[in-house]
Every structure is written in structure tokens, then in C-alpha cells.
Amino acid sequence: MSAIDTSSLPPQQLAHHRAQLSEVIETVLHGYWRDEMADRTRAMILADWCDEMEGWTVEQVRWALRKHREDQPNRKPNPGHVLAILKEGWGKRNAEAVKAAIAPPAEAPRARMSDEARRAILAEVGIRDPLAVRTIDGIQPTA
């Protein structure tokens, strides 16, 4: 599930897309509407819905409207409810890709520092090698 970029659609395609959205939305909302609603009011409500839904495909909007009806059969949907369902669906579907895109790149394993290089660095900064065998004057360590 992914949103669509309607800014790149030619005007005729955008108008066709909005007409399809309007038809789906009106069909689902018909059960919630009063019959005495003025045509102008109905057109303004549908235009508002289309403004909010035009970035999604008709199939996605239909799915989200049905999901809302299934989850909350006694509650009339509004564009905010349906957008939340669409965004949640988009997020679940694309969660792994988003995580991968924002995750820091994996570092290649580093080569282990040689014992000679470690000793050289410690000597350069004037630190006694903590791994060196401690000796007591006059006593030699045994292997």
C-alpha cells in the first residue's frame, strides 16, 4: 500500500481519479446520509473527502472505508478516520524499508591491532603497558 503522487497527474487524469474516489466515497457514505441533503451540500462534502483522499488509489480508499465499517460499524467515518487507517496500513507495509533507510550503514569489521602497534602507541603517549609482565628488581620472570 502506498500513496500516489497526484501532483504529476495531468488535469484530466486527476479529475477522473477524483470522480472515481467520489463515487466510492458516496456509495459507502450513502448509508449514513439523510435523504433530504441538498445536492450542493453533498457535492461540497464529496469535494472535501476527495481533497483528503486524492493521494491514495481508489482501491486503497475503498479498502480503508470497508475496514472502518468493519471495525466501527456504528460510527460514521470522516476523512481523518480513513486517512489514519490508510497511513497505518502504509506504515505496516513499509516499516522494514523505512527502518533500513534510516539505519546507519553497517561498518566493516576492523582489523585487530598488532601487539607491536599497541606497544608503539603506548610508548608514544608515555603510558606503561598494562599487559607487560611486572618485574621486581633482581628477580627474572619465568616462562
Backbone as numpy.savetxt, mean C-alpha at the origin, in Angstrom:
# Nx Ny Nz CAx CAy CAz Cx Cy Cz
-6.05 -5.89 -7.50 -6.91 -4.72 -7.50 -6.01 -3.50 -7.50
-6.19 -2.64 -8.46 -5.42 -1.41 -8.48 -6.27 -0.30 -9.06
-5.98 0.89 -8.61 -6.69 2.06 -9.12 -6.21 2.34 -10.54
-7.01 3.10 -11.28 -6.61 3.45 -12.64 -6.33 4.95 -12.70
-5.47 5.33 -13.63 -5.13 6.74 -13.80 -6.06 7.34 -14.84
-7.10 8.04 -14.37 -8.07 8.61 -15.30 -7.58 9.90 -15.92
-6.50 10.46 -15.40 -5.99 11.72 -15.96 -5.46 11.54 -17.38
-5.11 10.30 -17.73 -4.58 10.06 -19.07 -5.65 9.59 -20.05
-6.89 9.43 -19.57 -7.97 8.99 -20.47 -8.45 10.15 -21.34
-8.72 9.88 -22.61 -9.33 10.92 -23.46 -10.74 11.24 -22.93
-11.26 12.43 -23.20 -12.56 12.84 -22.65 -13.70 11.86 -22.94
-13.72 11.28 -24.15 -14.81 10.34 -24.48 -14.71 9.07 -23.62
-13.50 8.57 -23.41 -13.34 7.37 -22.59 -13.68 7.66 -21.13
-13.29 8.83 -20.66 -13.61 9.20 -19.28 -15.12 9.31 -19.10
-15.81 9.93 -20.07 -17.27 10.05 -20.00 -17.93 8.67 -20.03
-17.41 7.78 -20.86 -17.95 6.42 -20.93 -17.72 5.68 -19.60
-16.53 5.83 -19.04 -16.20 5.21 -17.76 -17.14 5.71 -16.66
-17.35 7.02 -16.62 -18.24 7.60 -15.60 -19.68 7.13 -15.81
-20.12 6.98 -17.06 -21.48 6.51 -17.33 -21.65 5.07 -16.84
-20.63 4.25 -17.05 -20.69 2.87 -16.56 -20.72 2.84 -15.04
-19.88 3.66 -14.40 -19.88 3.74 -12.95 -21.25 4.18 -12.44
-21.80 5.20 -13.07 -23.09 5.74 -12.66 -24.17 4.66 -12.73
-24.16 3.86 -13.79 -25.15 2.80 -13.95 -25.04 1.76 -12.83
-23.81 1.35 -12.51 -23.60 0.36 -11.45 -24.02 0.95 -10.10
-23.60 2.16 -9.82 -23.90 2.79 -8.54 -25.41 2.98 -8.38
-26.06 3.48 -9.43 -27.50 3.71 -9.35 -28.25 2.40 -9.15
-27.81 1.34 -9.79 -28.47 0.04 -9.64 -28.40 -0.44 -8.19
-27.23 -0.33 -7.59 -27.07 -0.79 -6.21 -27.80 0.13 -5.23
-27.71 1.43 -5.46 -28.34 2.37 -4.53 -29.85 2.47 -4.70
-30.38 1.95 -5.78 -31.81 2.04 -6.04 -32.63 1.50 -4.86
-32.15 0.45 -4.24 -32.86 -0.11 -3.09 -32.89 0.80 -1.88
-32.02 1.79 -1.83 -31.96 2.70 -0.69 -32.68 4.02 -0.96
-32.96 4.33 -2.23 -33.51 5.63 -2.59 -35.03 5.66 -2.50
-35.53 6.88 -2.28 -36.98 7.11 -2.32 -37.39 7.37 -3.76
-38.58 6.90 -4.12 -39.05 7.07 -5.49 -39.31 8.53 -5.85
-39.62 9.35 -4.86 -39.98 10.74 -5.17 -38.75 11.66 -5.32
-37.57 11.11 -5.41 -36.36 11.93 -5.56 -36.37 12.62 -6.93
-36.07 13.88 -6.93 -36.03 14.65 -8.19 -34.88 14.16 -9.07
-35.07 14.22 -10.37 -34.05 13.77 -11.31 -32.75 14.54 -11.14
-32.87 15.84 -10.89 -31.66 16.67 -10.71 -30.89 16.23 -9.47
-31.61 15.94 -8.40 -30.97 15.49 -7.16 -30.27 14.15 -7.39
-30.95 13.24 -8.07 -30.37 11.93 -8.37 -29.09 12.11 -9.22
-29.14 12.99 -10.21 -27.98 13.23 -11.07 -26.83 13.82 -10.28
-27.11 14.71 -9.35 -26.05 15.32 -8.53 -25.42 14.27 -7.60
-26.24 13.40 -7.04 -25.70 12.34 -6.17 -24.81 11.41 -6.97
-25.28 11.03 -8.15 -24.47 10.13 -9.00 -23.18 10.80 -9.45
-23.24 12.10 -9.74 -22.02 12.82 -10.13 -21.02 12.83 -8.99
-21.51 13.01 -7.76 -20.62 13.00 -6.60 -19.97 11.62 -6.44
-20.77 10.58 -6.57 -20.22 9.23 -6.49 -19.18 9.00 -7.58
-19.48 9.42 -8.79 -18.54 9.21 -9.90 -17.24 9.98 -9.68
-17.34 11.18 -9.11 -16.13 11.94 -8.80 -15.21 11.13 -7.88
-15.79 10.47 -6.90 -15.00 9.70 -5.95 -14.53 8.37 -6.51
-15.32 7.76 -7.37 -15.02 6.41 -7.84 -14.31 6.34 -9.18
-14.12 7.47 -9.86 -13.62 7.39 -11.23 -12.21 6.83 -11.34
-11.47 6.81 -10.27 -10.12 6.23 -10.30 -10.09 4.72 -10.17
-11.25 4.09 -10.12 -11.34 2.64 -9.96 -12.12 2.07 -11.12
-11.88 0.81 -11.44 -12.61 0.18 -12.54 -14.05 -0.10 -12.12
-14.90 -0.27 -13.10 -16.31 -0.57 -12.84 -16.43 -1.87 -12.04
-15.65 -2.87 -12.40 -15.69 -4.15 -11.69 -15.29 -3.99 -10.23
-14.29 -3.17 -9.98 -13.84 -2.95 -8.60 -14.92 -2.25 -7.79
-15.56 -1.24 -8.38 -16.62 -0.51 -7.67 -17.80 -1.45 -7.41
-18.16 -2.24 -8.39 -19.26 -3.20 -8.21 -18.93 -4.17 -7.08
-17.70 -4.67 -7.07 -17.27 -5.59 -6.01 -17.37 -4.91 -4.64
-16.89 -3.67 -4.53 -16.89 -2.97 -3.25 -18.31 -2.67 -2.78
-19.19 -2.31 -3.70 -20.59 -2.07 -3.33 -21.23 -3.36 -2.81
-20.95 -4.46 -3.48 -21.50 -5.75 -3.02 -20.91 -6.16 -1.69
-19.62 -5.91 -1.52 -18.96 -6.24 -0.24 -19.59 -5.44 0.88
-19.84 -4.15 0.66 -20.49 -3.33 1.68 -21.87 -3.88 2.00
-22.62 -4.21 0.99 -23.97 -4.74 1.19 -23.92 -6.07 1.95
-22.92 -6.89 1.65 -22.77 -8.17 2.34 -22.37 -7.98 3.80
-21.43 -7.05 4.05 -20.92 -6.83 5.40 -21.89 -6.03 6.27
-22.61 -5.08 5.65 -23.49 -4.19 6.40 -24.82 -4.03 5.66
-25.64 -5.07 5.65 -26.85 -5.04 4.82 -27.87 -3.98 5.24
-27.82 -3.49 6.45 -28.80 -2.51 6.93 -28.30 -1.08 6.86
-27.15 -0.88 6.26 -26.55 0.45 6.24 -26.35 0.92 4.80
-26.89 2.08 4.50 -26.75 2.65 3.15 -25.30 3.08 2.94
-24.69 2.64 1.84 -23.29 3.02 1.62 -23.18 4.47 1.16
-22.04 5.05 1.47 -21.70 6.35 0.90 -20.33 6.20 0.24
-19.90 7.19 -0.53 -18.60 7.03 -1.22 -17.44 6.73 -0.29
-17.48 7.26 0.92 -16.39 6.99 1.87 -16.32 5.53 2.26
-17.47 4.90 2.48 -17.49 3.47 2.81 -16.87 2.65 1.68
-17.29 2.94 0.47 -16.85 2.15 -0.68 -15.36 2.40 -0.96
-14.91 3.66 -0.84 -13.48 3.94 -1.03 -12.64 3.20 0.00
-13.12 3.15 1.24 -12.37 2.44 2.28 -12.22 0.96 1.92
-13.30 0.36 1.42 -13.25 -1.05 1.01 -12.27 -1.22 -0.15
-12.33 -0.32 -1.12 -11.43 -0.41 -2.27 -9.97 -0.27 -1.85
-9.69 0.70 -1.00 -8.31 0.93 -0.57 -7.79 -0.23 0.28
-8.66 -0.77 1.12 -8.26 -1.93 1.93 -7.93 -3.11 1.01
-8.78 -3.34 0.02 -8.52 -4.42 -0.93 -7.23 -4.19 -1.71
-7.00 -2.95 -2.12 -5.77 -2.63 -2.84 -4.56 -2.86 -1.93
-4.68 -2.43 -0.67 -3.56 -2.59 0.26 -3.22 -4.05 0.53
-4.26 -4.87 0.71 -4.00 -6.29 0.96 -3.34 -6.94 -0.24
-3.79 -6.56 -1.42 -3.25 -7.19 -2.63 -1.82 -6.73 -2.91
-1.50 -5.49 -2.57 -0.20 -4.93 -2.92 0.74 -4.75 -1.73
0.39 -5.31 -0.58 1.21 -5.10 0.62 2.65 -5.56 0.44
2.83 -6.74 -0.14 4.19 -7.26 -0.30 5.02 -6.39 -1.25
4.41 -5.93 -2.33 5.13 -5.08 -3.28 5.52 -3.75 -2.64
4.62 -3.19 -1.84 4.91 -1.92 -1.16 6.03 -2.11 -0.14
5.96 -3.20 0.63 7.02 -3.48 1.61 8.37 -3.63 0.91
8.36 -4.34 -0.21 9.61 -4.55 -0.94 10.15 -3.24 -1.50
9.26 -2.35 -1.91 9.69 -1.08 -2.49 10.32 -0.15 -1.45
9.83 -0.22 -0.21 10.35 0.70 0.81 11.42 0.07 1.70
11.65 -1.23 1.56 12.66 -1.91 2.37 14.05 -1.49 1.91
14.97 -1.34 2.85 16.33 -1.00 2.45 16.94 -2.17 1.68
17.81 -1.86 0.73 18.42 -2.95 -0.05 19.28 -3.84 0.85
19.26 -5.10 0.58 20.05 -6.05 1.37 21.53 -5.84 1.07
22.31 -5.80 2.15 23.76 -5.61 1.99 24.42 -6.95 1.69
25.42 -6.89 0.85 26.20 -8.09 0.56 27.00 -8.45 1.82
27.20 -9.73 2.07 27.98 -10.10 3.26 29.39 -9.53 3.17
29.85 -9.02 4.26 31.19 -8.42 4.30 32.24 -9.50 4.53
33.40 -9.26 3.94 34.51 -10.17 4.16 35.03 -9.98 5.59
35.38 -11.08 6.21 35.89 -11.01 7.58 37.27 -10.36 7.58
37.50 -9.50 8.56 38.78 -8.81 8.66 39.87 -9.80 9.09
41.00 -9.69 8.45 42.11 -10.59 8.80 42.69 -10.19 10.16
43.33 -11.14 10.78 43.92 -10.90 12.10 45.02 -9.84 12.01
45.78 -9.86 10.90 46.85 -8.87 10.73 46.27 -7.45 10.58
45.18 -7.33 9.83 44.54 -6.02 9.64 43.98 -5.51 10.96
43.40 -6.40 11.75 42.86 -6.00 13.05 43.99 -5.49 13.96
45.09 -6.20 13.99 46.22 -5.78 14.82 46.79 -4.44 14.36
46.86 -4.25 13.04 47.39 -2.99 12.49 46.50 -1.81 12.90
45.19 -1.99 12.84 44.27 -0.90 13.22 44.41 -0.59 14.70
44.47 -1.62 15.53 44.62 -1.40 16.97 45.94 -0.69 17.29
47.01 -1.09 16.63 48.31 -0.46 16.86 48.29 0.99 16.41
47.59 1.25 15.30 47.53 2.61 14.75 46.83 3.57 15.71
45.80 3.11 16.38 45.07 4.00 17.30 45.58 3.89 18.73
46.56 3.02 18.96 47.20 2.95 20.27 46.42 2.16 21.30
45.68 1.16 20.86 44.92 0.32 21.79 45.60 -1.04 21.88
45.74 -1.53 23.12 46.33 -2.85 23.30 45.35 -3.89 22.77
45.87 -4.90 22.11 45.06 -5.96 21.52 44.41 -6.76 22.65
43.08 -6.71 22.79 42.43 -7.43 23.89 42.49 -8.95 23.69
42.80 -9.42 22.49 42.89 -10.85 22.26 44.31 -11.39 22.44
45.27 -10.49 22.65 46.66 -10.93 22.81 46.81 -11.64 24.15
47.71 -12.59 24.17 47.98 -13.33 25.41 48.71 -12.40 26.36
48.23 -12.34 27.59 48.91 -11.50 28.59 50.09 -12.28 29.17
51.15 -11.54 29.33 52.34 -12.21 29.88 52.75 -11.49 31.15
53.40 -12.23 31.96 53.97 -11.67 33.19 55.47 -11.69 32.98
56.10 -10.57 33.40 57.54 -10.49 33.17 58.24 -11.74 33.71
59.05 -12.35 32.87 59.87 -13.49 33.24 59.16 -14.83 33.01
57.85 -14.82 32.74 57.16 -16.09 32.52 56.73 -16.12 31.06
57.07 -17.18 30.39 56.71 -17.33 29.00 55.42 -18.19 28.89
54.48 -17.76 28.02 53.27 -18.59 27.88 53.59 -19.90 27.16
52.83 -20.91 27.53 53.03 -22.21 26.87 51.92 -22.40 25.85
52.25 -23.12 24.85 51.28 -23.30 23.76 50.23 -24.30 24.07
